[in-house]
Amino acid sequence: MRTCVSPADLRAVLAPLRREGRRVGFVPTMGNLHAGHYSLLAIARAHADVVVASVFVNPTQFGPNEDFARYPRTPEADATGLAGHGCDVLFLPGVDDLYPFGAQGSAKVSVPEITDVLEGAIRPGHFDGVATVVAKLFNLVQPDVAVFGRKDYQQLLVIRRMVRDLGYPIEIIGAPIVRESNGLAMSSRNQYLDAAQRERAGTIHAALERMRAAVLEGRAIADVETEAATTLGHAGFVVDYATLRNAGDLGEPAADGSPQDLVALIAARMGTTRLIDNLLVNPA
């Protein structure tokens, strides 16, 4: 595995590979890697000749009440893990590399409409930070394919829309969610849960499964959402949302009950740890 710490290093490594006609796959991460991240590398490997991963904790996607400094940073363990899971090139840029005029003075990419709801409404500016840093990374890596986990479902839709809108010639692949034995979606945030909380956190996936089953049984969407929020509350969560939305654009489901592709989404806090998860719902 080659490690590049500047855009110039990255270009020097990738340019000859592109001249050879190699297909480049890309997995952007914020580090503190786990099995879920490594599953993205395997998918990238299946669709590319060269796999590039980046590790960068992006300051612009953290809100004023979110602790950017507290985000876990494990660069040595990340490098070891990536090398052992098929990564060919690790890109480790600094803040100055991606924001040469500072985080506040940088150009910004904003994807309208789809960022106004759910996570976007709760975390104003978050998706502007995500879209901006991903656009910068795409410009530097110039991948043929990029892989993002479906756990961050809204983020995946935002990236897909940005790629189409800005004309990036990049195939975006959504990777299946990797779960712990109790159904909890793997996340770097899970380490903040104690053993009892971690076990109870499996309630999120169980609630999503019940939401899907209830919709397919024909139950009213409002009732399904209310029941899910109540279940999570009884398990000790403070619920931000437990909702059903159109899978393609996160719009409100049709009120007439016509068949439609839906996704169930949950965001809830246990103690100080905020967890998100989702599950696709097939139309009846």
Secondary structure, 3 states (H helix, E strand, C coil): CEEECCHHHHHHHHHHHHHCCCCEEEEEECCCCCHHHHHHHHHHHHHCCEEEEEECCCHHHCCCCCCCCCCCCCHHHHHHHHHHCCCCEEECCCHHHHCCCCCCCCCCCCCCCCCCCCHHHHCCCHHHHHHHHHHHHHHHHCCCEEEEECCCHHHHHHHHHHHHHHCCCCEEEEECCCECCCCCECCHHHHHCCHHHHHHCCHHHHHHHHHHHHHHCCCCHHHHHHHHHHHHHHCCCEEEEEEEEECCCCCCCCCCCCCCCEEEEEEEEECCEEEEEEEEECCC
